Amino acid sequence: MDRLSTLIALALAAFPGCDKSQDAGPLPSRAESGKVGSAQQASTDAFCDVHKRDDSGPLFQVPAVGEVKVLGPAHGNWLWLNVWATWCKPCVEEMPRIARWREKLGHVDVAFVSIDETDADVAAFQQAHPDAPRTARLADPKAQSDWFKQLGLDGNPPIPIHVFVSPTGHVRCARAGGVREQDYAAIEKLLAE
């Protein structure tokens, strides 16, 4: 294996995402290669797969969900929607990070939406992990692909997926792939746009 191939393999291993059809193996986001940690160098364009600096993005809409509802952003707040699944290890691993960042950011509401196939899957996970955040579940798996396309993503993107909605209800950023510690600066910058 030549040096470039080795570097590419290491980079792919460092940025996991989940795709159930591929046994939850590592799938990096398109934007993964441009991650930086400092606020001065943070790039919202590199962080987001789809990025609008103003409210020209689509109005936020969520397909039908089960018992737990997903609301739009509260007055003056951003909404950070995390799309995840119980079988996705990177999704589960980043939940505490998202909760911690939510407290630091202050003006963002966080909602979680599972793409698990049944409510029983989510209920079993939440019973086994009582500290996990309350989560909605997309009611119709067939609607997922169209919804992801409305966000500007591929119809079958790797999860986790992060959607940032402005206080006016417009999608400003959609990202397929996990968040790491060094992504905090880009998220902070995004929420200040």
Secondary structure by P-SEA (a helix, b strand, c coil): ccaaaaaaaaaaaabbbbbccccccccccccccccccccccccccccccccccccccccccccccccbbbbcccccbbbbbbbbccccaaaaaaaaaaaaaaaaaccbbbbbbbccccaaaaaaaaaaccccccccccccccaaaaaaaaacccccccccbbbbbcccccccbbbcccccccaaaaaaaaaac
